[in-house]
Amino acid sequence: MNASAGLPRWIYVPAALGAVFVALPLIAIAARVDWPDFVHLISSESSVTALLLSLRTAAASTALCLLLGVPLALVLARTDSRLVRAARPVILLPLVLPPVVGGLALLYAYGRLGLVGEHLEAAGIRIAFTTTAVVLAQTFVSLPFLVIALEGAARTAGADYEQVAATLGARPSRVWWRVTLPLLAPGLVSGAVLAFARSLGEFGATLTFAGSRQGVTRTLPLEIYLQREADPDAAVALSLLLVAVAAVVVLGVGSRRLRGASAW
């Protein structure tokens, strides 16, 4: 049965307007690109360096999000204690926190004179204004995306299969690896893709906490911002490149999801 059979016809009007509202700026970027010089504009040394740094740090921050976010999402989904309920808004706060504020918070926590940073500095470990700072800034803003996607998947899946496995004698760790993670695989991949895409486009927290050092902390969004004044054509070309990279990641996984659960 057609899933849209029960929708009133008028609802397609605001839906179409919403789609146009999102697509029009992207079309405007594509129309503004200097296509004859596109390859030259995106292949400068600084642009390639910024792109590669963005891909490396986004991959590293996504891995860190998985390491921390998967257990965190499962605790939020499976535990109903007051402490967990109180912690949930704090964990999801970066979703609505201005990125610059997030960068300042990271600076006051891990900077040279920060809450933790001064002790790390005394031990010879410096985080602020390094590539590590880029990864931490991206993880800070991206972690809630993975957590909220995976928490929703865990709540939808329920705990019935895990309980059955436990009654059959499976240890908690075996249930985790053999039952829980396979059940949550679609949500896990979706959350990881969201985290990667968010990390790839991170700007404010990165600039505030890591600065803009070429080859060290200057990711592609920062390079686009700098090129906006120096070379507007290069900024537009790099913006389209960033959109294309994000689209490949999101649409690649999205098309797999559309093939149904059998794709997993």
Secondary structure, 3 states (H helix, E strand, C coil): CCCCCCCCHHHHHHHHHHHHHHHHHHHHHHHHCCHHHHHHHHCCHHHHHHHHHHHHHHHHHHHHHHHHHHHHHHHHHHCCCHHHHHHHHHHHHHHCCCHHHHHHHHHHHHCCCCCCHHHHHHCCCCCCCCHHHHHHHHHHHHHHHHHHHHHHHHHHHCCHHHHHHHHCCCCHHHHHHHHHHHHCHHHHHHHHHHHHHHHHCCCHHHHHHHCCCCCCCCCHHHHHHHHHHHCHHHHHHHHHHHHHHHHHHHHHHHHHHHCCHHHC
